[in-house]
Amino acid sequence: MRQPAFAHLTGPAMWRRCDFDRTRIAPAPARVMLAPKATLPAKAADPAPWLAARGGAAVVPCPPDLCAEAAVLLADPARGLLALEGGATGTWRALPLPRARVRRPTPGPFDFQPTTPPADPAAPVDIARDAAGRVWLLDRAPPRLRVLSPDLTLLDTQTPPGASAPDQVVCSDWCAAVTDGDRLLVQPFGGVWGVASLPAPAIALAADPEFDLLVVLLPGPKLAIVTPDGLTVHALPAITAPVFLLVIGPNTIMVGEPRGAPGSPTETRFVSYGLSPADGPTMISSFGVRGVDGRAVWRQGDQVFASTADGARALYAREAPVETEGCVETYALDSEIFACPWHRVFIDACIPPGATVTLETKTADSLPPFPVRRPPRPPADVSTPATPVNIEDPWPPLGSLTADEAGWTPLGELDVRGAQADIPDPPERITRPSEEPYAQVRSDAVAPWPQVTLEGLIKAPPGRYLWLRVRLTGAERCSPAVLAVRASYPRPSLLEVLPAYWRADPVAAEATDRALALFEGWITEIDARISVLRQLADPRLAPPEALAWLASYAAITFDQRLDEAVRRQLLSEACWLYERRGTVPGLTRLISILSGAPAIIVEGFRMRRQSAAFVGQLSPILGSGLQLGDADAGGASEDPADAELEADYAALMLRRAMIRAAGGQPCPPDDPPYPLETDPLARFVRRFAHRFTVVLSRARTPVLEAVIQDAIEANKPAHTLHALCWMDAGFRVGGSLVGLSRLGETPCFEPALLGTAVLGADNTLGRAEPETRFRTGDRLNQERTGKP
């Protein structure tokens, strides 16, 4: 029986082409959920007291030579400059306002003492820190900016041009900016001040010295994104009356909506948004905090804090109330078959208690005409409005001409099955997607809402195109999540495998087909599983849990320290590695697979010095290639094993000599021969024989070193010795050997070709020049070098 095909709908790119009604796309992984309620709070806060109390905060990192935490400085318009002591649970301490360091001259005999001391600087209304660590203080009366060093020493004073009532100052990684009503004053670092007009007076301004993002909060609520080329304005979804604005990432912001009065225990709601050029601000998650006094909100590390009267409090995660109903309508799924009988539909979803997912379908053999096509509505958390349908848009259109169009066929109650039960080889463990930081640590924990697959039989009439309308129902605190949709086509029939007699009568054939359909579902799934059995023998396609079983056929036992990619590669090349086990190519490839980087094996005999000289020519040359005897003849051995053997032999001979000195006779009476080679040439050859070095282009780690050592011991010739050379081991500067490398695709130890001639180590290209060595104090002149 032939297997049906599938039309898939999954991932953010496909979901964005659908029509959303009170639903949104949640990230990581992309899934459709009910959208947060966009209603006004029960008690809308008056923004005037919040804006009057607002100041600013800056996190000044501690110098590298001091073991102290970063300091949080707060600019309070009423109390001046404050510092947070004792961390987030500490208290605010007043700091003296910065002054310039002025050297006062010594009073002379005719100098007059000033009658009044200089006036104290005004209390700052905002504070910011730039990427260089400097602190910027904004004064409103008179309008000026004071630039301070990290130790709060006054470095410079600036007056933004035309500033009458500056409100806020921020610093990004490319500029400093100040708001003044409906004007934005921007000074690129190293440049001059410029003025940009805003559509309305700014409510809040935000930037971060680590990122290039500069944003302005406007009434509406709207968000203006400022770049060196200009500004773009987007609407802010899922929020109504924001006051606070904070940059928490390169493309992430946080907006706060207060409730009640400053300092009240009423919870203040914060919403984080992701910024994209195409969709604008997209809601990510919600947070909350109580007791906020409205003076400042700042980011410190991975946390966001809000100032309180006693200190600071960290924001906590808080899911906003969501809509209780919503739906998403898909674009046309094309079977490319005229009058195609669509079969079944599968929905991968997470359904908490009290939530439901229902499905409606619609089919047709033609698409709606272009003039009457309805543009899809964006997700509720996306500010981009619905755009008219482009005639050149390659995506299929919606099936409905109006949002509430009738004529859809409901599927009724959907069957609940295991996660991805229709897939022949589903993942071993599928649970509800979670971004909990300890999810990987507690991998054995059971998710409260496990992922399931909903199955339904498509009852719509045959047609080439299929549209789906998924309706979600939940509560204010829980929402179902739809991750993927799969529709199978055309409908397989067991009647096709029966003799033609059973299809002769159309009426009887339809009744027979319906009766056989009771068994078609599980027979189709069994056939699908049989068709993918061959994948179990392919290391590239086999599921991770089948790799150990597949390796048993090749007599391979995996080290538990190897990751999945290395195991698949070892299985793919197992036969090739077995054929070359114990050889240089086989061992090189094995080490390269285990380390994940190219490896080079340098055999010791290839490092043996050439003992050749040019004698009898016009100018006899005795260069560095000449060696008379062994360099260590008669000396200590460089091999640790030989040194240990030589020490044992010396100890044995000493004991035998002591026995003879005492008048005894050692047994056996004859002395054992010297265990090492005495011939200098033999010692020279043996020092490089049966040894090799593995050069790894990886940094050394204890686990990787242990894995490679075990692999080399199990696969190298038993009589050989080896050593590992890691990339981070450094270079040898005191000798002539700087390093080993490979030039091009051919290893440098293989002979090169010049035309048809093979160039080996005994070939010389050109005439050798005498080596000239200089000592300290030698003069470099014509007499010394012998060259003009």
N, C-alpha and C positions, 0 to 999 in steps of 0.2 A: 504494500500500500504506500502510495506516495506521501511524502511528508509535506505539511503545509508550510508556507512562508510566513514571515512575521514583519509587521510594520511597527517600528519602535518610536517611542517618544520619551527621551530622557536627556538630562543635562541642561545647563542654563541657556545655551544657545537655542535649543528647541522650545523650551518653556517660554522664553521671551516672545516667541511668535504667536503665542496663544492669547485668548481674550480673557481678562481677569475681572471678576466682580467680587469685591470685598475679600480678595485673596492676594497673597504675595508669594515671592520666591525666597525661601530661606537658603542661605549658603551652606556649603561644606557638610554633606553633599547637597546639590540643588534639589529642593523639594518644595512642593506647593502646600501652603498652610493658610489658615484664616488670618486676615490682616488685623492689626491692632485697631481699636476703635478710635476714630478721629473726632471725638466729641470734646466740647469745652469742659474744663474741670468743674467740679461741683461749686467751688468757691474760687473764682478767678482772682489771682493776686493782682493788686495794684502795682504796676511796675515802678512808680515814682519812688517809693522808699527803697526799693532794691537798687535802683540806679544811683540814688543819693548815697547809699552806704558802700557802693562798689569801689574797690581800690584795685589792687593787683598783687600778684605773688611771683617770685622768681626763685628758682633752685640754683644756688651757686655751688658748684662741685668743690670738694676739698682739694687742696694742692697735693700733687703726688708724693711729696715728702712728708706729709702729715697723715697720721692714722686717725682720721676723723670722718664722720659722716658729712654728707652734703648739707649745707645750711639753707633753710627756707626763709626768705626775706619777704615781708609783707608791707606794702604801702597802704597805710590807713589814712584817708583824708582827714580824720578827726584826731588821731593820735600820733601820726608821723610814721617813722620807720620802725618796724618791729621784726623780731627774729623768733623763730619757733625753737624752744629748748625742750629736750627730752623726747624728741620724735613726735609721732602723731598723737601720742597721749600726753604731750607736754603742754606748756603754757607759752604765751607770747610775752617777750621781754622787749622793752623799749631800747632802741639804739640811738646814740647821738647822731644828729644830722651831719652829713659830711661837709667838711670845709676844705678849702684849698690850703696847701702847706705854704705859708708865707713866712719868709725870714724877716723878722722884725729887727731894724737897725738899732744899734746901741744909742740911747738918748744922748745927745750932745749938750753942751752948756747952754745953748740958746734955743733948744727944741721945746715946744709946748706940748703938754699932755692933752690928748683928746678929751673933751668934756663928756661925750656920750659913747658908749661901746657900740660896735657894729651890730646891726640888726641880725637876728637869727634867720636862717633860711626858712622859707615857707614849707609847710608839710606837703610831701609829694602826693599826687592823686593816682599814680600808677608806676609800675616798675617792670623792667624786662631785662633779660640777659641775652647777649649775642653769642655767636659761635666762638669768639676769642675770649670769652669769660668776663667781658666788661659788663657793668651794670648800668642801665639807663633809667634815670629818674625823671618823671614828668611833673612839672609844676604848672599850675593853672594861673596863678597870679604872682608874679608876672609869667606869661607863657614862655617856658624855656625847657630845655633838656640838659640834664647834668649827667655826664659820662664819668663813671667811677671805675677804679681798678677793683680786682677781687677783694682787696683788703679795705675797700670803701674809701679810697683816697680820690679826691676830685682830680680828674684828668682834663676835662674840657667842659665847656658850657656852650650850647647851641640854641639858637632861636629859629624854629621853623618859620619860613617866610609866610607872612599873612595869617599866622595862627592867632585867633582871637580867644577861643575857649576850647583848647585841646582837652580831650576826654581820656583817650587811652593811647598807650605806646606798646608796640610789640617788635620783635626782631626775628626774622627768618634767617636762613643761611645765605641770603643774597641781599637783604635790605633791612632797613628800619622804617617803621610806618607809624603815623599818628593820625587819629581821627579828629576832625574839627567840624561838627555838624554834618552837613552833606558833602564835605570835602575829605579826601584822603591824601595826606602828605606822605610821600614815599621818597626815601633817600637810599639808592643803591650804595653799598659799601664801596668807598672810593669815588663816588660820584656826587652829584648835587641834588638838592631837593626838587621834587616834582609834585605837581598837584593833579589829582584825578577827581572828577565830579562823580558823585554817587547818585543813584535815582532817588534816594530819600535819606534823611538823617540816619546815621549808623546807630544801631543799638549796641553792638559789641564788635570787637576786633580780636583776631586770634592768629598766632603764628608760633612756630617752634624753631629755635636755633639749629636743630638737627635736620630740619626738612626745608624744602623750598615752597611749601604751601602757605599762602596768605589768603585769609577769608574774612569777609565782613558780613555780619548779621544785620538784615534790613527788615523793616516792617512788612507784614504780609501773611506769614513769615516767608522771607526769601533769603537766599545766600548768594553773595557775590564772591567769585573766585578771581583773585588778582594775580596776574602774571606780568612779566616785563612788557608783553605785547598788548595788554589791555585787561579788561575784566568781563566776565560772563555772569549772568544772573540766572539762578534756578530757584524754583519753589521748593520749600521744605515740607515733605509729607509727614504725617503721623504726629504732628505737634501744632499747637495753636498760639501760645503766648510765650515764646522763649525770651530769656534775658541773658543767659550765660552761653559762652562759646569757647571751645578749647580744641586745639589741634593735638591729637594723640598718635598720629602716624603719618606716613608720607602721603596717604590718600584717605585718611580717616579723621573725622571730627566728632566732637561730642557737644550736644546742645542741651541746655538745662531750662526747665520750665518750673518756676517757683510756685508755691501755694502758700497762702496766708501772708504773715508779716515776717520780716527778717528775724531770725533767732527763735521762731516758734517751732514746736515739735512736729508740725505738719511736714509730711514727706515732700521733698523736692525731687521731681522726676527728671532724669537725664536720658537722652537717646543718642546712640552712636550711629553714624552714617558713614558709608563708603562712597567716595566720589569717583565717578567715571565720566569721561568726556561725552559718552553717548547718552547715558541715562541720568546724569546728574547725581544728586544725593539719593542714596538707597539705604533704607533703614537696615541696621544689623541687629541690635539688641537694645534692651532697656536697663537702666540702673536707677537706684534711689539712694537718698541719704536724708537724715532728719537733723534738725537743729542748726541748719545753715544760717549764718548771719549775713551772707551776701557779699562779703568783702572780696573773696578771691576763690578761684578754683584752679588747681595746678596738677600737672603730671609729674610723678617722681618714680622712675623705673617703670614697672608694669602696672602701677596703681594710680588712681586718680583720687585726689583729696579735695575736700571743701573746708573752708575755714569756719570755725565756730567761735563763740565768745571765750571758751576756755582753751582751745587748741585747734585740732583738726580731726576730721573723720574721713575714713575711706568710703568710697562708693561701693555699694553691694549690688549684685545682680537682682534685677526685678523685672519679671515679664509683665508687660502691659496687658490690660484686658483686651481680649480679641473679640471680633464679631462672632456671633453664634451661627451664622449661615453665610455661605459664599459658594461660588462655583467658578470653574475654569472651562472654557470651550477651546478645543484643539483646532488647529488648521486641518485641511483635508489630507488624510492618509491615502496615498495613491497605490492601488494594487496593479495598475497597468493592464487590467483584464476587464473587458466589457462585461457588464452584468455579473460581476464577481460575487459569489455567495460567501460573504464574510462568516467566519466560524466562531471563534471564542475571543474574549478579551481578558487580559490579566493585568491587575493593578498591584504594584508593590507599594505597600503603605504601612504606616504605623498608626494604629487606632487605639487611643486611650479609652478607658471606661467612660461611657456616656457619649462617645462620638460615633458618627456613622459616615459612610461614604456610599453614595448611590451614583448610578450611571445611566445616561441616556445616549442613544445613538441615532444617526441619520445617514442615509446613503443616497447617492445619485450617480448617474453616468456622465454628467457634465457639470462644470463649475458655474457659479453664478456669473452673469455678465459683469464686465468691469465697471460700468457706470453705477451699478447698484451694490457693489461690494462694500461691506462695512469694515472700517479699519479696526484692528484689535485694540482694546483698552489695555493700557499698561498695568503692571501690578500696583496695588494700592500704596506700596511704600516707595514707588518711583515717581519723581516729580515731573517727568517728561509727559506732556499731553499726547493723546492719540493723534497720530499723523495720518493724513489721507493716504490711501493705497496707491502705490506707484505701479504703473503699468509694466515696468521692467523688473518688478520684484520677483525673484525666482521662487519664493516661498508660496505654496498654495494658499488660497484665501480661506476665510471662515465660511461655514455653511449657512449661517443665519443672516438675514438682512436686517433684523432688529434684535435688540438685546433680549427681549422676551418673546421671541417668535415661537409659535406652536409647531406641532408636527414631529416632535422628537419621540422616539420609541423607548420607553423605559425597559430596563433589563430585569427589574424586580430585585429580589433579594440575592445578593452575591454570595457564592460559596467561599468560606474561609479555609485556606490551605496553608501549608508550610511555606516559608520564605522561598520564593523562586522555585516552586514545585514543578513548574512547567519547563524549567531549563534542565537539560539532560545532566549537566555537570555543574551544579550550583556550588558556591563557596561553602567550605566546611562549616563556618559559623557566621550567621548573619543576625545581627541584633539592631536595635534602634540606633541610628547615627547619634553620636555624642561627641561634644567638644570638651568634656570634663577633663581637666589636666591629669587626673589620676586614672583615666580609663585604661591606659596601657598597663599600669601597675596592677590594677584589679581587673585583669582580663577574664577571670573566671566568674565575675559578678554577673548575675542575671539582670538584664535590663527590665525595667518595670513595664515598658510597652514594646514587646518584641515585634519585629517586622514580620508581616504576613503577606500573602498574595491572595487577592480577591479574584475569583473566576466567575465569569458570566457568559451565557450563550447569547450571541447577537441575533436578535429577532427581526431586524430591519430587512426590507426586501433587498434583492441583489442589486449591486451597483459598483461602479469602478472606484468611487471615492467614499470614504467613511469619515464622519465627524463624530467626536465624542464630547459629551458635556458631563463633567464630573462635578457633583454637588457634595460639598463638605458641610457637616453639621457638628457643632461642638458646644462647649461652655466657655464662659469668659476666661477661665484659667487653663483650659486645655483645648488643643486643636489637633485634628487628624493631619497627617502628613502624607502626601502622595509623592513617591520618588520616581516612578517610571510606569509607563503604560505600554503594553504589547498587544497587538491584535493579529490573530492568525487568519490566513486566507490561502487558497480557497478551501471550503469545508471538505475534508476527506470523507469518503463514504465507503463503508464495507460492502455496499451493494455493487461497487465497481469490480470487486474480486469474485463475485458470484457469476454463474452462467447467465447468458443473455435472457434465458427464459424468465428469470425473476424480474427483468426490466421490461418485459413485453407489454404488460398492462400498466399504463401510467398511474392509475388510481391505486392498484395493488402495490406498485413499486414504491409509491410515496409512503404507504403504510409500512412496508417492509423496511424502507430506509429509516423511518422514525424508530422502529423497534431495534434495528441494529445500532442506532446512534447511542443506545444505552451502554454499549460495550466499546464504542469507538474511542472514547476519551482515553481510557487507560491503555488500550492497544496502541494508539498513536504515540503515547508517551513511552511505552516500552520499545517501540520501533525506533524512536528518537534516541533512547539510551543505547540501543544496540548499534546504531549508526555511528556513535561517537566512541565506541569501545577502542577503536584503533588509535584514538588520541592518548590512551593510557600507555601505549608503547612509544610515544614520541616525547622525549625529555623536554621539548619546548612547550608542549601543550598539556602535559599531564598535570593534574592538580598537585599542590604541594604535599598533601598527605600521601600521595601515591609514589613519591620519588624514592622513598626507602624500599618499598616493594619492588619497584622497577630496578633499583640498584642491586637487589639480591640476585637477579639473573646474571649480572656481570661480576658477581663475587666482590662487590664493593660495599664497604661499611662506612657510612658517612661519619666524619667527626662532627660532634654537636656544635663545634665552634664555627662551622662553615655556614654562610648564609645561603639563601635559596638560589640566587643567581649562580654562585660557584658550583652548587650541586648539579644544577641543570647543565652547566658547561662541562663538568666532569663526565656526566652520563653521555653527553653528545659525542665526546671524543674518547670514550673508554676504550674502544677497540684499537684506535690509533695509538693510544698511550700504552696499551698492553703489548703491541707489536714492537715498540721502541723502549720498553722498560729497561732501565740501566744504561741507556745511551745518552749522549749529550743532547741530541734533539728532543728525545722524550722527556728527560729530566728538566730541560729548559722550558718546554711547553707546560709541564705539570706545575712548576713553580710560578710561571706567568699566570696560570689560571688561579692558583691559590692566592697570589698576592694582588691580582687585579691590575698588574702593570708589567711592562716588558722586563724580562730578566736575561742576564748574560752569564754564561758559565765560562770561566777562564781556566783552562787546564794548566797545571803547574809547569809542565815541560815546555809550554809555549813561552814562558817567561824566562827560560834559560838564556843566559847571555851567549852571544855568538863569539866563538873562539877562533877568529880569523884575522889576518893582517895582510896588508899589501907590502911585500918585501921584494926588492930587486927592481923596482921601477925607477923612474927618473928621480923621484923624491920618495924614499921609503917612508911609509906611514905606519906608526904604531899608535893607533887611537884607542878609544875606550872599549873597542870590541876585543882587544887582545887580553887574554888571561892566562897566566902561567901558573898551573896548579890550582888547588882549591883555596879560596880566600880564607877559609876557616880550618885549614889543615893543621892538625895538632891542637886545635883550640876546642872550646866548648861547642857542643852541638846546638843548632838553632831549633831543632825539633823537640817539643816537650816530651814526646814519647822516647826519643833517643836519649835525651838528658836524664830521664828517669831510669832508663835501662843502664846507662853509664854509671849513675850514682849507685844503683844496686850492685853492679859489678865491682865498683870500688869498695863498697862495704864488705862484699864477700871476700875479696882479696885481702882486706885488712884483717878480717877474722882469721883467715887461713895463716897469715903472717904471724899473728899473735899466738896461734896454736903452736907453730914451729918455734917461736921464740921461747915458749914455755917448755920445750923439749918434747912436744907431742907430734903426732903425725895426722894431718887432716885427711879426711875421707871424702872422696877418693884422693889418692896421693898426687895425681897429676892435676895441675891447675886448669880450669876451664878456659877455653879460648876467648879472646876479646870479642864481645858480641857485635860490635859495630864494624863497619868497613874501615880498613886502614889505608886502602888505596885512595889517594886524593881525588882521582878522576871518578872512581866509583862513588865516593862520598858526594862529589859534586852532582853526579847524575841522580843519585838517590834523593838528594835534597829537593828535587823538583818532580820526581816521579810519583804517580799514584796520588796526586793531590789536585784539588781544584777549588776555585773560589767562585761563589755565586754573588754577582753584583745585582742588587735590587734597587730599582728606581722608586722606592717607597721609603717613607719615614718609619723608623723602627717602633713597633709596639710589642709589649710582652706577649699578647695573645697571638699575633701574627707570627712572631718569631718562633713560638712554640709549635704552631701548626706547620710551618715550613721545615723546622728541624725534624719533626716526626716524619714528614713526607720524604725528606731526603734520606734519612736513615733507613726507611722501608724500601726505597727504590734505587739507591745508588749501589754500585758494586761493593761487596763487603770488604775488599782489601783497600779501599780508598779512604782518604781523609779530606774533609771539606771545611770551609770557613765562609761566613756570610759577611758581605760588605753592603751596608745600608747607605741610602742617599744622604741621610743627615749625620753620617759619621765624620764628615769633614774631609779636607784634603791634606795630603802629605807635602809639606813645603820644604822640608829639610833635605829631600833627595831629588833625584831626577825623575822619579815616577810620580806624576801628578794625578793621574786618574786613568780610567779605562772607559772608552766610549765606543759607540758604533756609528759609523758614517754611512748614511744611506741605508738601503735595504740589505746590503751585503755586509756581514760581520767583518771587522778589520783583520781578523785572524785567518780568513780565507784568502787564497792567492788572487791577485787582481789580474785582469786581462788588458793587454795593450795590443789591439789588433787581434792577431791569432796567437800571440806569445803570452805565456803564463809567467807572471812576475811573482817570484817567491821571495823569501827572506834573504836568499843568497845573491840576489840581483842588485846591481848598483846603477842608478840613473844619474849620469853625469860623473864628473871627476870629484873625488873627495878632497876637501880642503883641510890643510893642517889646522889643528885646534890651537887656538891662542888663549892663554889664561892670563889674567891680570891679578895682581895682588894690591893690597892697600898701600897707597903711596906711589904706585907706578904712574908714570907720565904717559899720556896718550898722544904720541906725536909720530912723525914719519919714521924716525929712527927705531921707535919701539915696535911699531906694527909692521914695518917693512913694506908699506904700501903708500903710494903717492897720495 
